[in-house]
Amino acid sequence: MSDRLPRTLQLLNDLVSFDTTSRESNLALIDYVQGYLAKLGFDADIIYNSQKTKANLMARIGPSVSGGILLSGHTDVVPIDGQQWHFPPFSLTLDDERCYGRGTADMKGFVACCLAMIAEIDPQQLKKPLWLGLSYDEEVGCLGVHQLLEHLATQPIIPALCLVGEPTSMHPVNGHKGKIALRCQIKGKECHSAYTPQGVNAVHYAARLIHFILEQEKRLTKNCDPRFDPPFSTLQVGAISGGEALNIVPNFCQFEMELRYLPQQSPSQVVDGIKTYARQQLVPSMRESSADCDISFKTLAAYPGLYLDEMTPWLQRLLHWTQHSTPHTVSFGTEGGLYQASGITSIICGPGSMEQGHKPDEYIEKDQLRQCLGLLGRLIHFLYEQ
């Protein structure tokens, strides 16, 4: 239909206008989508977080039977802090080919396409249902989707396919790495730096543990899978803090680390190895000076990897509909691994490119939106025919 793109651009304008940076609430956007669906005659379930400051949305359109397709997107965006924008980040700016604004590529462009196509659906023609799932806090570790999946597990029916519309330039993706992020806290014993043997330097023990982590990172490079880039699991420390003054032996240090692992690998071997080294090698040495010394770990975020066999029928259909011969893998993580782990076949395919995501002057090309609308039209037609 000729009005698909204009409708999509209006919806994208509305979605971008909501500042849904992960530190902010997404409730205004969720209310907007719920109201939009209600005007079309469709109900949506709202699943709040424990503080009721954020929410997921799950809607189902069509018959109450198992199967069908779930269109999955997240509502939060990354911060604009410290970035130099030439366009207002929370207002859509259009030129001949591009749409500028925070979240246009990652991933409000896909959500706008979904909402635009839902307006065309005749629910009486659907043989299988179409689902729409929107989550919060994906950008800070796929946090909100866990509640959404718990809600879905209580339903009498589930979808057969989850299409996660992360930006892949409309190229179906059948694999990505898993991730686990940890915060490590080292509790030492302070004293005057003139009497260092009387203290336990938390920064020094953090350095020893980080050195051990870097040695484990080298070992990970020996196990390669050429389908991924980089072709091995990676391990890195991304933030560290500790110490108050140079003449004080620091009694506290903390750092954050992440493991991005190949989907066929288990993260527990690496993580357990790091914790065991800390518990068996470092803590006993620290407690020779003070029994109160300790090293603790807290999981900040975790999601599994994803890999889907290339001959899976749903993947073959998407490759045909998008006119690609083979799928891709990506280095960034998505909620797809969690949907896959819950028993729903999951594929990543959406408009835009992560080359533009998370950057100043983020944009999505109008042609990418057109391609996405075309794919969604094919998916809906498929549900009419099943």
KAMO-V691436 format. One record per backbone hydrogen bond with DSSP energy under -0.5 kcal/mol. CO is the residue of the C=O (numbers start at 1). NH is the residue of the N-H. E is the energy in kcal/mol with one decimal. If there is no record, write none. Layout:
co & nh & e
CO & NH & E
CO & NH & E
This chain:
co & nh & e
1 & 4 & -1.6
3 & 7 & -2.2
4 & 8 & -2.5
5 & 9 & -2.8
6 & 10 & -2.1
7 & 11 & -2.2
8 & 12 & -2.8
9 & 13 & -2.3
10 & 14 & -1.9
11 & 15 & -2.6
12 & 16 & -2.7
13 & 17 & -1.3
15 & 18 & -1.2
17 & 19 & -0.6
18 & 20 & -1.4
20 & 77 & -1.4
21 & 24 & -3.2
26 & 30 & -2.3
27 & 31 & -2.8
28 & 32 & -1.9
29 & 33 & -2.5
30 & 34 & -2.7
31 & 35 & -2.5
32 & 36 & -2.4
33 & 37 & -2.6
34 & 38 & -2.2
35 & 39 & -1.9
36 & 40 & -0.9
37 & 42 & -2.8
38 & 41 & -1.3
43 & 60 & -0.6
45 & 47 & -0.5
45 & 58 & -2.5
46 & 48 & -0.6
47 & 56 & -3.0
49 & 52 & -1.3
53 & 27 & -0.6
54 & 49 & -2.3
56 & 47 & -2.1
57 & 134 & -2.8
58 & 45 & -3.4
59 & 132 & -2.4
61 & 130 & -2.8
63 & 65 & -1.8
68 & 160 & -1.9
68 & 161 & -1.6
69 & 71 & -0.5
69 & 131 & -3.3
70 & 72 & -0.6
70 & 163 & -3.2
71 & 133 & -2.8
72 & 165 & -2.2
73 & 135 & -1.9
77 & 22 & -1.7
80 & 83 & -2.2
83 & 85 & -0.9
88 & 91 & -1.3
89 & 102 & -2.9
93 & 100 & -3.3
97 & 366 & -2.9
98 & 95 & -2.2
99 & 364 & -1.8
100 & 93 & -2.0
101 & 104 & -2.0
103 & 108 & -3.0
103 & 109 & -0.8
104 & 109 & -0.9
105 & 107 & -0.6
107 & 111 & -1.5
108 & 112 & -2.6
109 & 113 & -1.9
110 & 114 & -2.4
111 & 115 & -2.5
112 & 116 & -2.4
113 & 117 & -2.3
114 & 118 & -2.2
115 & 119 & -1.1
117 & 120 & -1.6
117 & 121 & -0.5
118 & 121 & -1.2
121 & 123 & -0.7
122 & 125 & -2.0
122 & 126 & -0.6
123 & 126 & -0.6
129 & 69 & -1.6
130 & 61 & -3.1
131 & 71 & -2.5
132 & 59 & -2.5
133 & 73 & -2.5
134 & 57 & -2.7
135 & 75 & -2.9
136 & 144 & -1.5
137 & 143 & -2.2
138 & 141 & -1.6
138 & 142 & -1.7
141 & 302 & -0.6
143 & 146 & -1.0
144 & 147 & -1.1
144 & 148 & -1.3
145 & 149 & -2.7
146 & 150 & -2.0
147 & 151 & -2.3
148 & 152 & -2.4
149 & 153 & -2.1
150 & 154 & -0.6
151 & 154 & -1.2
152 & 155 & -1.5
158 & 67 & -2.7
160 & 345 & -1.0
161 & 70 & -3.3
161 & 163 & -0.5
162 & 164 & -0.7
162 & 347 & -2.3
163 & 72 & -2.8
163 & 165 & -0.7
164 & 166 & -0.6
164 & 349 & -2.5
166 & 168 & -0.5
167 & 354 & -0.5
168 & 171 & -1.2
170 & 172 & -0.6
172 & 328 & -2.1
173 & 348 & -2.4
174 & 308 & -2.1
175 & 330 & -2.1
176 & 306 & -2.7
178 & 261 & -1.6
179 & 303 & -2.4
180 & 259 & -2.5
181 & 300 & -2.9
181 & 301 & -1.3
182 & 257 & -2.5
183 & 298 & -2.1
184 & 255 & -2.0
185 & 187 & -0.5
185 & 296 & -2.5
186 & 188 & -0.6
186 & 253 & -1.7
187 & 294 & -1.7
189 & 200 & -2.5
191 & 249 & -2.9
192 & 195 & -2.2
193 & 196 & -0.8
195 & 198 & -2.2
196 & 199 & -1.7
200 & 189 & -1.9
200 & 202 & -0.8
201 & 205 & -1.9
202 & 206 & -2.1
203 & 207 & -2.3
204 & 208 & -2.1
205 & 209 & -2.2
206 & 210 & -2.7
207 & 211 & -2.4
208 & 212 & -1.8
209 & 213 & -2.2
210 & 214 & -2.4
211 & 215 & -1.7
212 & 216 & -1.8
213 & 217 & -2.0
214 & 218 & -1.5
215 & 219 & -1.3
216 & 220 & -1.7
217 & 221 & -0.9
218 & 221 & -0.6
219 & 222 & -1.5
220 & 223 & -1.4
220 & 233 & -0.5
222 & 224 & -0.7
225 & 228 & -2.2
231 & 225 & -3.3
234 & 260 & -2.6
236 & 238 & -0.5
236 & 258 & -2.4
239 & 256 & -2.5
241 & 254 & -2.8
245 & 248 & -1.6
247 & 193 & -2.3
248 & 250 & -0.5
249 & 191 & -0.6
250 & 202 & -2.4
251 & 188 & -2.7
252 & 243 & -1.1
253 & 186 & -3.4
254 & 241 & -2.6
255 & 184 & -3.2
256 & 238 & -2.3
256 & 239 & -1.1
257 & 182 & -2.7
258 & 236 & -2.1
259 & 180 & -2.0
259 & 261 & -0.6
260 & 234 & -2.6
261 & 178 & -2.6
262 & 265 & -2.1
266 & 269 & -0.5
267 & 271 & -2.6
268 & 272 & -3.1
269 & 273 & -1.5
270 & 274 & -1.8
271 & 275 & -2.4
272 & 276 & -2.6
273 & 277 & -2.1
274 & 278 & -2.1
275 & 279 & -2.7
276 & 280 & -3.0
277 & 281 & -2.2
277 & 282 & -1.3
278 & 283 & -2.7
281 & 285 & -0.5
282 & 286 & -2.2
283 & 287 & -2.5
284 & 288 & -0.5
285 & 288 & -0.8
286 & 289 & -1.6
286 & 290 & -1.3
290 & 293 & -1.3
294 & 187 & -3.0
296 & 185 & -2.5
298 & 183 & -2.8
298 & 300 & -0.5
301 & 181 & -3.0
303 & 179 & -2.6
306 & 176 & -2.0
309 & 312 & -1.9
312 & 316 & -2.3
313 & 317 & -2.2
314 & 318 & -2.2
315 & 319 & -2.4
316 & 320 & -2.0
317 & 321 & -2.9
318 & 322 & -2.2
319 & 323 & -0.5
319 & 324 & -2.7
320 & 323 & -0.8
328 & 174 & -2.2
328 & 175 & -0.7
330 & 177 & -0.6
334 & 337 & -0.6
335 & 338 & -0.6
335 & 339 & -1.9
336 & 340 & -2.8
337 & 341 & -2.1
338 & 342 & -1.1
339 & 344 & -2.1
340 & 343 & -1.7
343 & 345 & -0.6
345 & 162 & -3.2
347 & 164 & -2.6
347 & 349 & -0.5
348 & 173 & -2.9
350 & 168 & -2.0
350 & 170 & -2.5
352 & 169 & -3.1
353 & 356 & -1.8
353 & 357 & -1.0
356 & 359 & -1.2
359 & 362 & -0.9
362 & 101 & -2.6
364 & 99 & -2.3
365 & 368 & -0.6
365 & 369 & -1.4
366 & 370 & -2.2
367 & 371 & -2.4
368 & 372 & -2.2
369 & 373 & -2.5
370 & 374 & -2.1
371 & 375 & -2.2
372 & 376 & -2.7
373 & 377 & -2.1
374 & 378 & -1.8
375 & 379 & -2.4
376 & 380 & -2.5
377 & 381 & -2.3
378 & 382 & -2.3
379 & 383 & -1.8
380 & 384 & -1.6
381 & 385 & -1.4
382 & 386 & -1.4
383 & 127 & -2.6
383 & 128 & -0.8
